[in-house]
Amino acid sequence: MADPLHQFQIQRLVPIQIGGLDLSFTNSALWMLIAVGCAYWLLIAGTRQHALVPGRLQSVVELAYEFVAGLVRDNAGKEGLRYFPLVFTLFLFILMGNMLGMLPLPFGFTFTSHIIVTFTLAMGVFIGVTVLGFVLHGAHFLTFFVPHGAPKAMLPLLVPIEVLSYCVRPISLSVRLFCNMMAGHTMMKVFAGFIVTLFSYWAVPAIAPLAVTVALTGFEFAVAFLQAYIFTVLTCIYLHDAIHMH
Amino acid sequence: MTRLATRLARLAPVLLGAGFLSAGPLLAASEGGGGGLPQLDATTFPSQIFWLIVSFFLLYRLLKTKAIPRIADILETRQDRIGADLDRAAKLRADAEAALKKHDAVIAEAQAKAQKRLREAQERVAAELARHQAELDADVARRLKDAEQRIAAAKNAALGEVATVAAEVVQAAARRLAGLEIGPEEARAAVARVVSAGGR
């Protein structure tokens, strides 16, 4: 049976060494650039008509734009719209990464199934939001860790919990996306492997893992969208915390 | 209490992740030698982080400078157009309402005029009727009076006649019964005397 983890293998396509660091152009990097290209092509092709009544592609672009703008407005407030381009980029980048990972290609690759990628994204969000909080509120931002209306006696317990839960955000954010993408893709591969294995023995029951694989494929598409959405929503909520504090 | 619970619930994915990460090396060990979870191969980290940052900021630049202004422009144009259409609709509506008001006013005026005319006509007819009635009443009253006068005259004449006839009867009776010759004045006085006595 094929190794279900093989799909996560990094392959160096163009070896690059800079100052002792291995910055090789890999299949991961290739798919990141493909994701950038697809996202950009979608937006530009969708807005080419500049139609008053949008066509199909333009509707997709406008829906995506207004969907993310709505997320930012609802979760981070009007002030959050200043950071809309960044959030929109984040959403499109993750969504494209997840969706392109669903393409059944022999050299297919899902860069969001790598913890280092999701963790870097999450750390970027975390550091950016924390810096923003301190820039907007100064030292006053520290009171964010003191829950409102909590009894004084409870503070020694609550403040460390708040600090911990805050610091854990990049981990939960990145691990959620990474785990979902990796677990889903592994499951698909495992069940797809079952089809081949079972088929070589006895053809008819192989329909069972086939059905599971079909169901999982649909499920994975939902997860691919949902995880991009969750990452974006949480980013917006963190933005809200930094801008408004509680 | 519920806050604490939500906090703990938020920690759940972390615990899951920690477990997963700690399971990684085990998985690597179990496969022995070559394999292992590719995600935990730290030698790929610098290149992945580097290319992630490059591609992410490439996309960010492209979106910020090109794509987002284009989409925003489309949406704004549509918003302006819709706003202009709504404004025009509001203006047309106001015009229509003004026209309706004017129309109502014209109708009300016409109705008032018609009612006035109707009232005038009614009053004129009523006045005519009253005048006719009065004339008729006066005519009837005059004729009644004439008739009464005529009747009274006839009655007086008849009464006069009765007195004359009675006097003649008295003359004749006195001549026949008593052989007395009575003058007409005397007979008339006698009748009058008897009538006034009888009338008592």
Interface residues (C-beta under 8 A of the other chain):
Chain A: D3 L5 F8 Q9 I10 R12 I16 L21 D22 L23 S24 F25 T26 S28 A29 M32 L33 A35 V36 A39 Y40 L43 I44 T47 H50 A51 L52 P54 Q58 V61 E62 Y65 E66 F84 P85 L86 F88 T89 L92 F93 F111 S113 H114 I115 I116 V117 T120 L121 G124 P147 I161 E162 S165 V168 I171 S172 V175 R176 F178 C179 M182
Chain B: R3 L4 R7 R10 L11 P13 V14 L16 G17 F20 L21 G35 L37 P38 Q39 L40 D41 T43 T44 F45 P46 S47 Q48 I49 F50 W51 L52 I53 V54 S55 F56 L58 L59 Y60 L62 L63 K64 K66 A67 I68 R70 I71 A72 D73 I74 L75 T77 R78 R81
